[in-house]
Amino acid sequence: MTVLILTCEEDVTADMVVVHLNATGVPVVRLDPADLTGGVALSGEYVHGTFRGHLSAAGRLVSIGGLRSVWVRRPGTPAARAAAPSAWLTEEASQALYGMLRGCDARWMNHPDAARRARHKPWQLRLAQRCGLPVPATLITTFPQAAREFAERYPDLVVKPVSGAHPQDPPRAVPTSRVAPDTDFAAVAYGPTLLQRRVAKRADIRLTAVGERLLAARKAGPDDADPDEVDVRFATDGSSWRPTDVPPRVATAVRAYLRAAELAYGAFDFAEDPDGTWWFLECNQSGQFGFIEVETGQPIARAIAEWLARPGPPPQAHANGANTAVR
């Protein structure tokens, strides 16, 4: 049975996983939905109570019924590179491709419905609380007065986007920034603003979850770290990521989070405070892991390949319609 990888052509992180799958002889088909209807083709037949579907990419034909797993890595917008792209064609291509794949018995990393829900940061914060992960005091508001009162209770705050990267082309990362003590907050009325108590961190933690397997890396901050440098993505200290153990209580809570979110993969970001507490910041359901593997040597790509290569479980009923399981 075949592993299907949905991602863009330039995704070198996916290449790391493909190498492991090829080494074990597991058939792999990789395609970008953006190439519908040019380099990628599809067909599905519903006759006499049965379904027969096929996908074609790079000269290879694969049966949808013969898929053991689907990795939704970094797929492009369906039909974006068609000869005559349009919003209508994108919707048609999306409905056709993902509609057919949703009906197969393959295991998903991650199911599109679960992944879409998991992107919402307010939902993440509440789920993390329910699963027992410490969450810094947070406010999301368009009320300036609520922001002012929150700042009085928690004078040391950071501000970050609710949705993540700015949707320009290419997307631009919006850094988490420290809030100045004399901030007015009047502009909060013009758009949802996420304010969060700053964790005086001694290290950043990236925990990569692949099924039940948890691989954590730690990036220690210098003793004289600039308190205004709160976003590890833009840090200038030059320290490296190192493997670290996952505290048992964090491991239990993260696995509970994955089960509740119906995710098979998640990249969790934590801030470690001077007492050693890991404060939950977010979980990216399709977060990058290549830079962590390169710096730490942790076998994340191999873990993903092993998960994708395993035979699929019997179909199961899930709230979002997925038939996958976190294993």
C-alpha positions as CSV (number, residue, x, y, z in Angstrom):
1,M,0.0,0.0,0.0
2,T,1.1,3.5,-0.8
3,V,1.9,6.6,1.3
4,L,0.5,9.8,-0.2
5,I,2.2,13.1,0.6
6,L,0.5,16.4,-0.2
7,T,3.0,19.2,-0.3
8,C,4.7,21.7,-2.5
9,E,7.7,20.8,-4.7
10,E,10.2,22.9,-2.7
11,D,9.4,21.2,0.7
12,V,12.9,19.9,1.6
13,T,11.5,18.9,5.0
14,A,9.2,16.4,3.3
15,D,12.3,15.1,1.4
16,M,13.8,14.0,4.7
17,V,10.8,11.7,5.3
18,V,10.7,10.4,1.7
19,V,14.3,9.2,2.1
20,H,13.4,7.0,5.0
21,L,10.3,5.7,3.2
22,N,12.3,4.8,0.1
23,A,14.9,3.1,2.2
24,T,12.3,0.7,3.7
25,G,10.7,0.1,0.3
26,V,7.4,1.7,1.1
27,P,5.7,3.1,-2.1
28,V,5.3,6.9,-2.0
29,V,3.4,9.3,-4.2
30,R,4.0,12.9,-3.7
31,L,1.9,15.6,-5.3
32,D,0.9,19.2,-4.9
33,P,-2.8,20.0,-5.2
34,A,-1.7,23.3,-6.9
35,D,-0.8,21.2,-10.0
36,L,-4.4,20.1,-10.6
37,T,-5.3,20.1,-13.5
38,G,-1.9,20.1,-15.2
39,G,0.7,17.7,-13.8
40,V,-1.9,16.1,-11.4
41,A,-5.0,14.3,-12.5
42,L,-7.8,12.5,-10.6
43,S,-10.8,10.2,-11.2
44,G,-13.4,8.7,-9.0
45,E,-16.2,6.3,-9.9
46,Y,-19.2,5.5,-7.7
47,V,-21.0,2.5,-9.2
48,H,-23.1,-0.4,-7.7
49,G,-22.3,0.6,-4.1
50,T,-18.6,0.8,-4.5
51,F,-16.0,3.5,-5.1
52,R,-12.9,3.3,-7.3
53,G,-10.6,6.3,-7.3
54,H,-7.2,7.1,-8.8
55,L,-4.7,9.9,-8.7
56,S,-1.9,10.5,-11.2
57,A,1.2,12.6,-10.6
58,A,4.7,12.6,-12.3
59,G,3.7,9.6,-14.5
60,R,2.6,7.5,-11.5
61,L,-0.9,6.2,-11.0
62,V,-2.1,5.3,-7.5
63,S,-5.4,3.8,-6.3
64,I,-7.1,5.9,-3.6
65,G,-8.3,2.6,-2.1
66,G,-4.7,1.5,-1.9
67,L,-3.5,4.3,0.3
68,R,-2.2,3.3,3.7
69,S,-1.7,6.9,4.9
70,V,-2.0,10.5,3.8
71,W,0.5,13.2,5.1
72,V,-1.0,16.7,4.6
73,R,2.3,18.5,4.9
74,R,2.4,21.9,3.0
75,P,0.0,21.5,0.1
76,G,-0.6,24.4,-2.3
77,T,-4.0,25.8,-3.1
78,P,-5.8,23.4,-5.4
79,A,-5.5,24.2,-9.1
80,A,-3.5,27.4,-8.4
81,R,-1.1,26.6,-11.3
82,A,-3.8,25.5,-13.7
83,A,-3.7,26.9,-17.3
84,A,-6.7,29.2,-16.4
85,P,-6.9,29.4,-12.6
86,S,-9.9,30.8,-10.9
87,A,-11.7,30.7,-7.5
88,W,-14.3,28.5,-9.1
89,L,-11.8,26.0,-10.4
90,T,-10.0,26.0,-7.0
91,E,-13.2,25.1,-5.2
92,E,-14.1,22.4,-7.7
93,A,-10.6,20.9,-7.5
94,S,-10.6,21.1,-3.7
95,Q,-14.0,19.4,-3.4
96,A,-13.0,16.7,-5.8
97,L,-9.6,15.9,-4.3
98,Y,-10.2,16.2,-0.6
99,G,-13.8,14.8,-1.0
100,M,-12.4,11.6,-2.5
101,L,-9.6,11.3,0.0
102,R,-12.0,11.8,3.0
103,G,-13.8,8.7,1.9
104,C,-10.8,6.3,2.0
105,D,-9.6,4.3,5.0
106,A,-6.1,5.7,5.1
107,R,-4.6,7.1,8.3
108,W,-4.2,10.9,8.3
109,M,-1.3,13.1,9.5
110,N,-3.3,15.3,10.0
111,H,-6.9,15.0,8.9
112,P,-7.9,18.3,7.1
113,D,-10.9,18.9,9.4
114,A,-8.9,18.3,12.6
115,A,-6.0,20.5,11.2
116,R,-8.3,23.4,10.3
117,R,-9.8,23.4,13.8
118,A,-6.4,23.1,15.5
119,R,-5.2,26.2,13.8
120,H,-7.3,28.5,16.0
121,K,-5.2,29.8,18.8
122,P,-8.0,30.6,21.2
123,W,-9.2,27.0,20.8
124,Q,-5.6,25.8,21.5
125,L,-5.4,27.8,24.7
126,R,-8.6,26.4,26.1
127,L,-7.8,22.8,25.1
128,A,-4.3,23.2,26.7
129,Q,-5.9,24.3,29.9
130,R,-8.4,21.4,29.9
131,C,-5.5,18.9,29.3
132,G,-3.5,20.3,32.2
133,L,-0.9,22.3,30.5
134,P,0.1,25.6,32.2
135,V,-1.0,28.6,30.0
136,P,0.2,32.2,30.7
137,A,-2.6,34.6,31.6
138,T,-4.0,35.7,28.2
139,L,-6.6,38.2,26.9
140,I,-8.0,38.4,23.4
141,T,-10.1,41.5,23.0
142,T,-11.4,44.4,21.0
143,F,-12.3,46.4,24.2
144,P,-9.6,49.0,25.0
145,Q,-10.8,49.2,28.5
146,A,-10.5,45.4,29.0
147,A,-6.9,45.6,27.7
148,R,-6.0,48.5,30.1
149,E,-7.4,46.5,33.1
150,F,-5.6,43.4,32.0
151,A,-2.3,45.4,31.8
152,E,-2.9,46.7,35.3
153,R,-3.2,43.2,36.6
154,Y,-0.3,41.9,34.5
155,P,2.1,44.8,33.9
156,D,4.6,42.8,31.9
157,L,2.9,41.7,28.7
158,V,3.6,40.6,25.2
159,V,1.4,41.1,22.1
160,K,1.1,38.5,19.3
161,P,-1.1,37.8,16.3
162,V,-4.2,35.7,16.9
163,S,-3.9,34.0,13.5
164,G,-0.2,33.6,13.0
165,A,1.7,34.7,9.8
166,H,0.5,37.7,7.9
167,P,-1.2,36.5,4.7
168,Q,1.0,38.3,2.1
169,D,2.8,36.4,-0.6
170,P,5.1,35.0,0.6
171,P,3.6,34.9,4.2
172,R,5.4,37.1,6.6
173,A,6.1,36.0,10.2
174,V,4.8,38.6,12.7
175,P,7.0,38.6,15.8
176,T,5.8,38.4,19.3
177,S,6.6,41.8,20.9
178,R,6.8,43.2,24.4
179,V,4.2,45.8,25.3
180,A,5.5,49.1,26.4
181,P,4.5,50.2,29.9
182,D,2.8,53.4,28.7
183,T,0.8,51.7,25.9
184,D,-2.6,53.4,25.2
185,F,-4.5,50.4,23.9
186,A,-7.0,52.5,22.0
187,A,-6.1,50.8,18.7
188,V,-7.3,47.5,20.2
189,A,-10.8,48.6,19.0
190,Y,-9.8,48.1,15.4
191,G,-9.0,44.4,15.5
192,P,-8.7,41.4,17.9
193,T,-5.6,41.8,20.0
194,L,-3.9,38.9,21.9
195,L,-2.1,40.1,25.1
196,Q,-0.3,37.5,27.2
197,R,1.7,37.7,30.4
198,R,5.4,37.5,29.5
199,V,7.1,34.4,30.9
200,A,10.6,35.3,32.2
201,K,12.0,32.3,30.5
202,R,15.3,30.6,30.9
203,A,14.8,28.5,27.8
204,D,12.6,27.8,24.8
205,I,11.2,24.3,24.3
206,R,10.1,22.7,21.0
207,L,8.3,19.4,21.5
208,T,7.6,17.5,18.4
209,A,4.8,14.9,18.8
210,V,4.6,12.0,16.2
211,G,1.7,9.8,17.3
212,E,2.6,8.7,20.9
213,R,6.3,9.6,20.4
214,L,7.5,12.8,21.9
215,L,10.8,14.4,21.0
216,A,11.7,17.6,22.9
217,A,14.5,20.1,22.2
218,R,15.6,22.9,24.5
219,K,17.3,26.3,23.6
220,A,18.7,27.9,26.7
221,G,18.8,31.7,26.9
222,P,21.8,33.6,28.1
223,D,21.9,34.9,31.7
224,D,22.0,38.5,30.3
225,A,19.3,38.0,27.7
226,D,17.5,41.1,26.5
227,P,14.0,40.9,28.0
228,D,12.6,42.6,24.9
229,E,13.7,39.6,22.8
230,V,10.7,37.4,23.5
231,D,10.4,35.6,20.1
232,V,12.8,32.7,19.7
233,R,12.5,32.9,15.9
234,F,14.2,36.3,16.0
235,A,16.6,35.8,18.8
236,T,20.2,37.0,18.3
237,D,22.0,35.1,21.0
238,G,23.1,32.2,18.7
239,S,22.6,29.4,21.2
240,S,21.7,25.9,19.8
241,W,18.9,23.5,20.3
242,R,19.7,20.5,22.4
243,P,17.7,17.3,23.1
244,T,15.9,17.3,26.5
245,D,13.7,15.0,28.5
246,V,9.9,15.6,28.6
247,P,8.6,15.9,32.2
248,P,6.0,13.1,32.8
249,R,3.2,15.5,33.6
250,V,3.8,17.4,30.4
251,A,4.0,14.2,28.4
252,T,0.6,13.0,29.8
253,A,-1.0,16.4,29.0
254,V,0.4,16.6,25.5
255,R,-0.9,13.2,24.6
256,A,-4.3,14.1,26.0
257,Y,-4.2,17.3,23.8
258,L,-3.4,15.2,20.7
259,R,-6.2,12.8,21.4
260,A,-8.7,15.5,22.0
261,A,-7.6,17.4,18.9
262,E,-7.5,14.2,16.8
263,L,-3.9,15.0,15.7
264,A,-1.2,12.6,14.8
265,Y,1.4,15.3,14.6
266,G,2.0,18.5,16.5
267,A,4.8,20.9,17.1
268,F,4.4,22.4,20.6
269,D,6.1,25.5,21.7
270,F,6.7,26.1,25.5
271,A,8.6,28.7,27.5
272,E,10.5,27.3,30.5
273,D,10.6,29.6,33.5
274,P,13.3,29.8,36.2
275,D,11.3,27.2,38.3
276,G,11.4,24.7,35.4
277,T,7.7,25.0,34.5
278,W,6.9,24.6,30.8
279,W,4.3,27.2,29.8
280,F,2.2,26.3,26.8
281,L,2.4,28.9,24.0
282,E,1.0,27.1,21.0
283,C,0.7,23.9,18.9
284,N,1.4,24.1,15.2
285,Q,-0.3,21.1,13.6
286,S,2.1,21.3,10.6
287,G,5.1,22.9,12.2
288,Q,8.6,22.7,10.7
289,F,10.9,20.1,12.3
290,G,13.9,20.0,9.9
291,F,15.9,22.7,11.8
292,I,15.4,20.8,15.1
293,E,16.5,17.5,13.6
294,V,19.6,19.1,12.0
295,E,20.7,20.7,15.3
296,T,19.8,17.9,17.7
297,G,20.1,14.8,15.6
298,Q,16.7,13.7,16.9
299,P,15.1,11.2,14.4
300,I,11.9,13.1,13.8
301,A,11.8,12.4,10.0
302,R,12.3,8.7,10.7
303,A,9.5,8.7,13.3
304,I,7.2,10.3,10.8
305,A,8.1,7.8,8.1
306,E,7.5,4.9,10.5
307,W,4.1,6.3,11.4
308,L,3.1,6.7,7.8
309,A,4.4,3.3,6.8
310,R,2.4,1.3,9.4
311,P,-0.7,-0.5,8.2
312,G,-3.9,1.5,8.7
313,P,-6.3,0.7,11.6
314,P,-9.9,-0.4,11.0
315,P,-12.2,2.5,10.2
316,Q,-13.3,4.4,13.3
317,A,-16.0,7.0,13.8
318,H,-14.6,10.4,14.9
319,A,-16.2,13.7,15.6
320,N,-14.7,15.3,12.6
321,G,-15.3,12.4,10.2
322,A,-11.7,11.2,10.3
323,N,-10.8,7.6,10.5
324,T,-7.3,8.0,11.9
325,A,-6.0,7.5,15.4
326,V,-3.1,8.9,17.4
327,R,-0.8,5.9,17.8
